[in-house]
Amino acid sequence: MTPMVFKHFAGEDICSTVDEVKTVFNKDINGVNEFIISNDSDSQYPYLNILVSRRSAYIFYAPFDGSVGAGFQAYGEDEDGFELDPDGITIFYVNTPTEEVEIGNEYVCSLEKALQVILAFMSYNKWPVRYEDLPNCVEWEEL
């Protein structure tokens, strides 16, 4: 597994095992967190951004600086025990545990699904730049 840097509301951690990822991914402040995950703490791109609110997650991947494209977001999925109003929104937090952002529920998934995406990225030697090479554990939308 490729070690990854997790920047979040409570600080920064480097994870290189599944257990370390699970421990860090469970960190929150009042049930929320924002994870900016990269394979190099000095490089700004590429990065995986995961917003967490209670048991829900939003997944965004930015392979470039925006000059080529805005990146990719994952669609949410109806999973057993995880069903949201498809026309509703979920409140997540960015930058701080108090700065709200609304995400349409069609892009909200479970924490378990977000963890699958993180682990899929950890299995890459080089992070993907094309839609076709993104982890297939979720469906992606190019922005």
Phi, psi and chi 1 to 4 in degrees:
 res  aa     phi    psi   chi1   chi2   chi3   chi4
   1 MET       -  141.0  -65.2 -170.3  119.2      -
   2 THR   -80.5  125.8  -57.3      -      -      -
   3 PRO   -61.1  143.6  -20.1   30.0      -      -
   4 MET  -133.0  149.2  -64.1 -158.9  -52.9      -
   5 VAL   -95.5  127.0  177.7      -      -      -
   6 PHE  -111.3  108.7  -75.2   66.2      -      -
   7 LYS   -97.5  135.3  -64.4  178.6 -177.2  175.0
   8 HIS  -154.2  177.0   49.1   85.2      -      -
   9 PHE   -57.1  -27.9  -66.7  155.9      -      -
  10 ALA   -97.1    2.6      -      -      -      -
  11 GLY   138.0 -140.8      -      -      -      -
  12 GLU  -143.6  137.9 -178.4  176.3  -49.9      -
  13 ASP  -135.6  152.4  -67.2  -77.6      -      -
  14 ILE  -112.2  126.9  -62.8  174.8      -      -
  15 CYS  -119.7  136.5  -60.2      -      -      -
  16 SER  -132.5    2.4   55.3      -      -      -
  17 THR  -131.9  161.6   68.4      -      -      -
  18 VAL   -60.4  -43.0  173.2      -      -      -
  19 ASP   -62.5  -40.8  -73.3  -20.6      -      -
  20 GLU   -63.2  -42.4  -70.0  172.1  -14.2      -
  21 VAL   -61.7  -46.4  170.7      -      -      -
  22 LYS   -60.9  -40.9  -72.8  179.0  178.3  179.3
  23 THR   -63.0  -48.3  -62.3      -      -      -
  24 VAL   -67.7  -41.7  169.5      -      -      -
  25 PHE   -65.3  -18.9 -164.3   53.3      -      -
  26 ASN   -86.3   -4.9  -78.0  -37.8      -      -
  27 LYS   -72.4  140.3  -68.5 -177.1  178.3 -175.3
  28 ASP  -157.4  167.0   65.9   61.3      -      -
  29 ILE  -122.6  110.6  -64.4  175.1      -      -
  30 ASN    54.5   37.7  -62.0  -37.7      -      -
  31 GLY    85.2    3.2      -      -      -      -
  32 VAL  -128.5  157.3  -57.7      -      -      -
  33 ASN  -167.0  160.9 -147.7  -25.5      -      -
  34 GLU  -127.0  125.7  175.4 -177.0   27.3      -
  35 PHE  -110.6  123.6  -65.1   92.6      -      -
  36 ILE  -109.1  111.7  -60.8  172.5      -      -
  37 ILE  -113.5  130.1  -55.6  164.6      -      -
  38 SER  -144.0  168.5   64.5      -      -      -
  39 ASN   -97.6    6.7   53.8   12.6      -      -
  40 ASP  -154.5  120.2 -179.2   -2.9      -      -
  41 SER   -71.1  -17.5   63.6      -      -      -
  42 ASP   -89.1  -17.9  -64.9  -30.1      -      -
  43 SER   -98.5  138.5  172.1      -      -      -
  44 GLN   -81.4  -31.2 -165.5  170.8    7.5      -
  45 TYR  -131.0  152.2  -66.5   92.8      -      -
  46 PRO   -75.8  161.5   29.4  -32.9      -      -
  47 TYR  -148.4  154.2   70.0   86.5      -      -
  48 LEU  -110.1  127.9 -177.0   63.0      -      -
  49 ASN  -113.9  123.0 -176.8 -130.2      -      -
  50 ILE  -125.6  120.2  -54.8 -147.8      -      -
  51 LEU   -96.4  137.6  -54.2  179.5      -      -
  52 VAL  -126.3  132.7  171.7      -      -      -
  53 SER  -138.8  106.6 -178.2      -      -      -
  54 ARG    59.1 -108.4  -51.9  -81.0 -179.0 -104.1
  55 ARG  -110.0   15.9   59.4 -176.8 -154.6  100.8
  56 SER  -114.0  154.2  -57.9      -      -      -
  57 ALA  -141.8  152.7      -      -      -      -
  58 TYR  -124.1  133.7  168.2   74.2      -      -
  59 ILE  -119.1  126.3  -55.3  166.7      -      -
  60 PHE  -132.4  138.7  171.9   77.0      -      -
  61 TYR  -126.3  127.6  173.9   56.2      -      -
  62 ALA  -117.3   99.7      -      -      -      -
  63 PRO   -79.6  -20.3   25.2  -29.4      -      -
  64 PHE  -131.0  176.7  -52.7  111.0      -      -
  65 ASP   -80.7    4.7   64.0    5.9      -      -
  66 GLY   101.2  -11.5      -      -      -      -
  67 SER   -75.0  -21.2   62.1      -      -      -
  68 VAL  -101.2  -34.6  177.2      -      -      -
  69 GLY  -178.5  164.0      -      -      -      -
  70 ALA   -76.9  -23.6      -      -      -      -
  71 GLY   122.7 -156.0      -      -      -      -
  72 PHE  -137.7  143.6  -54.8   91.1      -      -
  73 GLN  -123.6  149.6   64.4 -176.2  -10.4      -
  74 ALA   -90.6  141.9      -      -      -      -
  75 TYR   -76.9  147.5  -78.0  103.7      -      -
  76 GLY   -78.6  169.2      -      -      -      -
  77 GLU  -137.4  144.2  -65.5 -177.7   47.4      -
  78 ASP   -75.4  118.0  -76.7  -21.0      -      -
  79 GLU  -122.5  155.6  -57.3  169.7   32.3      -
  80 ASP   -54.8  126.3  -72.6  -19.8      -      -
  81 GLY    81.0   -2.3      -      -      -      -
  82 PHE  -135.4   87.3 -172.6   81.5      -      -
  83 GLU  -129.1  128.1  -63.3  167.4    5.3      -
  84 LEU  -118.8  157.3  -60.6  171.5      -      -
  85 ASP   -62.3  116.3  173.7    2.6      -      -
  86 PRO   -62.3  -21.3   17.5  -24.7      -      -
  87 ASP   -96.9   -0.3  -62.5  -37.7      -      -
  88 GLY   -90.8 -173.9      -      -      -      -
  89 ILE  -130.5  160.8   59.7  153.2      -      -
  90 THR  -124.8  137.4  -61.0      -      -      -
  91 ILE   -87.6  126.2  -57.4  -66.9      -      -
  92 PHE  -120.2  177.5  -70.0   96.2      -      -
  93 TYR  -131.0  137.5  -63.1   83.3      -      -
  94 VAL  -127.1  150.8  -65.7      -      -      -
  95 ASN    68.4  -44.8  -55.7  -42.0      -      -
  96 THR  -143.9  164.4   70.2      -      -      -
  97 PRO   -71.8    5.5  -13.1   22.8      -      -
  98 THR  -122.7  -10.2   58.6      -      -      -
  99 GLU   -87.8  105.6 -171.7  176.1  -28.1      -
 100 GLU   -81.4  148.4  -65.7 -176.7   -2.9      -
 101 VAL  -140.7  137.6   62.1      -      -      -
 102 GLU   -95.5  131.7  -63.7  178.0   -8.3      -
 103 ILE  -122.3  130.5  -58.5  -68.5      -      -
 104 GLY   -61.8  138.2      -      -      -      -
 105 ASN   -60.7  -18.8  -75.7  -14.9      -      -
 106 GLU   -65.8  -14.0   67.2 -175.5  -52.6      -
 107 TYR  -111.1   13.3  -60.2  106.0      -      -
 108 VAL  -106.2  132.8  177.2      -      -      -
 109 CYS  -129.6  178.6   65.5      -      -      -
 110 SER   -78.9  161.0   67.7      -      -      -
 111 LEU   -61.8  -35.4  -66.3  179.0      -      -
 112 GLU   -62.3  -40.8  -67.3   79.0   16.6      -
 113 LYS   -66.9  -40.8 -172.8   62.1   69.7  174.2
 114 ALA   -62.5  -40.0      -      -      -      -
 115 LEU   -62.3  -39.9 -179.2   59.6      -      -
 116 GLN   -58.9  -41.4  -72.7  177.6   10.2      -
 117 VAL   -65.4  -45.0  171.0      -      -      -
 118 ILE   -58.0  -47.9  -67.1  168.7      -      -
 119 LEU   -65.4  -33.5  -63.8  176.3      -      -
 120 ALA   -64.2  -41.8      -      -      -      -
 121 PHE   -64.9  -34.8  -89.6   86.0      -      -
 122 MET   -66.8  -21.1  -74.4 -174.2   82.8      -
 123 SER   -83.1  -12.1   71.2      -      -      -
 124 TYR   -79.1  139.8  -71.5  123.7      -      -
 125 ASN   -76.9  -36.6  -71.8  -32.3      -      -
 126 LYS  -134.4  131.6 -175.9  174.6 -179.9 -175.9
 127 TRP   -69.2  146.8  -78.0   15.5      -      -
 128 PRO   -69.9  152.6   22.8  -29.1      -      -
 129 VAL  -119.1  -13.2  -65.8      -      -      -
 130 ARG  -111.7  148.4  -60.0  176.8  -29.8  144.5
 131 TYR   -52.3  -43.0  174.8   86.3      -      -
 132 GLU   -63.3  -21.3  -63.9   82.1    6.9      -
 133 ASP   -98.7   -0.3  -61.0  -32.1      -      -
 134 LEU   -70.3  155.0  -67.2  169.9      -      -
 135 PRO   -57.0  136.2  -20.0   28.3      -      -
 136 ASN   -93.4   14.2   61.5    7.7      -      -
 137 CYS   -76.2  -12.0   51.3      -      -      -
 138 VAL  -137.3  163.3  -67.8      -      -      -
 139 GLU   -94.6  136.5 -175.3  178.1  -23.3      -
 140 TRP  -109.2  153.5  -64.4   90.7      -      -
 141 GLU  -123.3  128.5  176.2 -178.5   57.3      -
 142 GLU   -81.2  132.9 -171.9  168.4    2.0      -
 143 LEU   -98.3      -  -59.2  173.5      -      -
